[in-house]
Amino acid sequence: MKKYYLIATITITCFLKSVADPCSSIATINCGTPVTFSAGGAGNSSYPNGMSTSCYYNSGQGGSEQIYKFIATTTGTYQFKTTVASSSNYVEYFYKNAANGCSSSGWTCLGYTAGAYNLDAIDLIAGDSIFILANAESTGSYSQTFELSCGIPYACTSIQTISCGTGVTFQTSGGYGDPNYPNGVSTSCYYNSGQGGTE
């Protein structure tokens, strides 16, 4: 008795789910108001970890992204900080001038963190419009809450007059100060170098 064998070729086609460009869904935020970024799943391949600026803890593609728009209400220094983190996974933060349009290029690093931390500060003029990009480094589900402080007036726009023989109290307001006034102000007059606090 003859045996017959049927040989068949099966082709399996996989379709990768398209990830939307984060520029297509921009949320507007206000200074002094906490904002929660919720990450989950893979991100858009045009927005890799670090965004070509070495602003990352782990390199690679990473997770999801979200872009926010902010319009400065006053002229001054705006402190960017994270206040709550749901896990030890990192999120990178960037900003760019909104007048240049929303795209995957032209971003400046604000910093990256896995917890509550003061990142960079930005000098803005009233009416300036910026985009802020939150870029998750992991594809897992987690969140971070961040906040952009309302503008701290530039040191030269709020000058106090003092008198000899009269005590003067300097009260810091917390967070970073004007980036144009780093510790030491480029004169080696500091205990710790770096950006430092308010002026």
DRENBAPA-698873 format. One record per residue (C-alpha): x, y, z; residue in three letters. Coordinates in nm, 2 decimals, m for minus. Layout:
REC      X      Y      Z marro
REC      X      Y      Z   ALA
...
//
This chain:
REC      X      Y      Z marro
REC   0.00   0.00   0.00   MET
REC   0.14   0.33  m0.10   LYS
REC   0.16   0.62   0.14   LYS
REC   0.12   0.98   0.02   TYR
REC   0.24   1.29   0.20   TYR
REC   0.11   1.63   0.15   LEU
REC   0.37   1.91   0.20   ILE
REC   0.22   2.26   0.24   ALA
REC   0.39   2.59   0.29   THR
REC   0.22   2.82   0.54   ILE
REC   0.31   3.19   0.54   THR
REC   0.25   3.39   0.85   ILE
REC   0.24   3.77   0.80   THR
REC   0.29   3.99   1.10   CYS
REC   0.16   4.35   1.11   PHE
REC   0.33   4.59   1.34   LEU
REC   0.10   4.83   1.51   LYS
REC   0.17   5.18   1.40   SER
REC   0.26   5.42   1.69   VAL
REC   0.11   5.77   1.65   ALA
REC   0.34   6.07   1.63   ASP
REC   0.31   6.25   1.97   PRO
REC   0.29   6.58   1.78   CYS
REC  m0.06   6.47   1.68   SER
REC  m0.19   6.49   2.04   SER
REC  m0.05   6.79   2.24   ILE
REC  m0.18   6.88   2.58   ALA
REC  m0.17   7.24   2.71   THR
REC  m0.04   7.29   3.07   ILE
REC  m0.01   7.58   3.31   ASN
REC   0.27   7.68   3.54   CYS
REC   0.23   7.58   3.91   GLY
REC  m0.01   7.29   3.82   THR
REC   0.11   6.93   3.86   PRO
REC   0.09   6.72   3.54   VAL
REC   0.10   6.34   3.54   THR
REC   0.26   6.16   3.25   PHE
REC   0.14   5.80   3.21   SER
REC   0.37   5.57   3.02   ALA
REC   0.29   5.23   2.86   GLY
REC   0.39   5.04   2.56   GLY
REC   0.64   5.11   2.28   ALA
REC   0.71   5.46   2.16   GLY
REC   0.74   5.62   1.82   ASN
REC   1.06   5.52   1.65   SER
REC   1.14   5.88   1.56   SER
REC   1.17   5.96   1.94   TYR
REC   1.44   5.72   2.07   PRO
REC   1.58   5.75   2.42   ASN
REC   1.80   6.05   2.45   GLY
REC   1.66   6.21   2.13   MET
REC   2.02   6.23   1.99   SER
REC   2.13   6.46   2.28   THR
REC   2.28   6.21   2.52   SER
REC   1.99   6.28   2.76   CYS
REC   1.92   5.93   2.89   TYR
REC   1.99   5.67   3.15   TYR
REC   1.95   5.38   2.91   ASN
REC   1.99   5.41   2.53   SER
REC   1.76   5.24   2.28   GLY
REC   1.41   5.29   2.15   GLN
REC   1.23   5.31   2.48   GLY
REC   0.86   5.36   2.56   GLY
REC   0.58   5.60   2.49   SER
REC   0.59   5.98   2.46   GLU
REC   0.37   6.28   2.53   GLN
REC   0.41   6.64   2.42   ILE
REC   0.28   6.94   2.62   TYR
REC   0.25   7.30   2.52   LYS
REC   0.32   7.59   2.77   PHE
REC   0.28   7.96   2.72   ILE
REC   0.47   8.19   2.96   ALA
REC   0.25   8.43   3.14   THR
REC   0.54   8.64   3.28   THR
REC   0.90   8.71   3.21   THR
REC   1.14   8.51   3.43   GLY
REC   1.30   8.18   3.52   THR
REC   1.07   7.87   3.51   TYR
REC   1.19   7.57   3.72   GLN
REC   1.11   7.22   3.58   PHE
REC   1.08   6.95   3.85   LYS
REC   0.93   6.61   3.90   THR
REC   0.73   6.56   4.22   THR
REC   0.60   6.20   4.22   VAL
REC   0.72   5.87   4.05   ALA
REC   0.53   5.54   4.06   SER
REC   0.84   5.33   3.99   SER
REC   1.22   5.33   3.94   SER
REC   1.19   5.36   3.56   ASN
REC   1.33   5.67   3.40   TYR
REC   1.16   5.94   3.20   VAL
REC   1.35   6.19   2.99   GLU
REC   1.23   6.55   2.95   TYR
REC   1.30   6.79   2.67   PHE
REC   1.18   7.13   2.54   TYR
REC   1.18   7.33   2.22   LYS
REC   1.05   7.67   2.09   ASN
REC   0.70   7.61   1.97   ALA
REC   0.75   7.87   1.70   ALA
REC   0.98   7.62   1.53   ASN
REC   0.69   7.37   1.50   GLY
REC   0.64   7.03   1.65   CYS
REC   0.87   6.75   1.51   SER
REC   1.12   6.49   1.63   SER
REC   1.42   6.72   1.59   SER
REC   1.54   7.03   1.77   GLY
REC   1.48   6.93   2.13   TRP
REC   1.69   7.05   2.43   THR
REC   1.74   6.83   2.73   CYS
REC   1.58   6.93   3.06   LEU
REC   1.71   6.61   3.23   GLY
REC   1.61   6.25   3.30   TYR
REC   1.50   6.11   3.63   THR
REC   1.34   5.81   3.81   ALA
REC   1.21   6.00   4.10   GLY
REC   1.13   6.34   4.25   ALA
REC   1.40   6.59   4.14   TYR
REC   1.47   6.94   4.03   ASN
REC   1.57   6.93   3.67   LEU
REC   1.67   7.23   3.46   ASP
REC   1.53   7.58   3.46   ALA
REC   1.43   7.78   3.15   ILE
REC   1.44   8.16   3.09   ASP
REC   1.12   8.28   2.92   LEU
REC   0.97   8.61   2.81   ILE
REC   0.60   8.67   2.86   ALA
REC   0.42   8.52   2.56   GLY
REC   0.69   8.27   2.48   ASP
REC   0.55   7.93   2.38   SER
REC   0.74   7.61   2.42   ILE
REC   0.68   7.24   2.38   PHE
REC   0.78   6.99   2.65   ILE
REC   0.84   6.63   2.56   LEU
REC   0.81   6.35   2.81   ALA
REC   0.98   6.03   2.68   ASN
REC   0.96   5.71   2.87   ALA
REC   1.27   5.49   2.87   GLU
REC   1.08   5.17   2.95   SER
REC   0.78   5.01   2.77   THR
REC   0.63   4.92   3.11   GLY
REC   0.33   5.09   3.26   SER
REC   0.43   5.36   3.51   TYR
REC   0.39   5.74   3.57   SER
REC   0.56   6.05   3.68   GLN
REC   0.42   6.38   3.79   THR
REC   0.60   6.70   3.70   PHE
REC   0.55   7.07   3.74   GLU
REC   0.68   7.39   3.58   LEU
REC   0.70   7.66   3.84   SER
REC   0.57   8.00   3.76   CYS
REC   0.83   8.25   3.65   GLY
REC   1.08   8.38   3.91   ILE
REC   1.17   8.74   3.82   PRO
REC   1.52   8.79   3.69   TYR
REC   1.76   8.92   3.95   ALA
REC   1.83   9.25   3.78   CYS
REC   1.45   9.32   3.75   THR
REC   1.40   9.32   4.13   SER
REC   1.68   9.52   4.29   ILE
REC   1.64   9.62   4.66   GLN
REC   1.80   9.92   4.81   THR
REC   1.99   9.87   5.14   ILE
REC   2.14  10.10   5.40   SER
REC   2.46  10.06   5.60   CYS
REC   2.41   9.93   5.95   GLY
REC   2.08   9.77   5.87   THR
REC   2.04   9.39   5.87   GLY
REC   1.92   9.24   5.54   VAL
REC   1.77   8.89   5.51   THR
REC   1.81   8.69   5.19   PHE
REC   1.52   8.44   5.16   GLN
REC   1.55   8.17   4.89   THR
REC   1.23   8.06   4.72   SER
REC   1.34   7.70   4.65   GLY
REC   1.44   7.54   4.32   GLY
REC   1.70   7.66   4.06   TYR
REC   1.76   8.02   3.99   GLY
REC   1.83   8.20   3.66   ASP
REC   2.07   7.98   3.45   PRO
REC   2.26   8.30   3.37   ASN
REC   2.37   8.32   3.74   TYR
REC   2.54   7.98   3.81   PRO
REC   2.72   7.91   4.13   ASN
REC   3.04   8.12   4.13   GLY
REC   2.91   8.32   3.83   VAL
REC   3.22   8.21   3.64   SER
REC   3.46   8.36   3.90   THR
REC   3.54   8.05   4.11   SER
REC   3.35   8.20   4.40   CYS
REC   3.16   7.90   4.52   TYR
REC   3.16   7.60   4.76   TYR
REC   2.96   7.38   4.51   ASN
REC   2.97   7.44   4.14   SER
REC   2.67   7.40   3.91   GLY
REC   2.35   7.58   3.86   GLN
REC   2.25   7.65   4.22   GLY
REC   1.94   7.81   4.36   GLY
REC   1.76   8.14   4.34   THR
REC   1.91   8.49   4.34   GLU
//
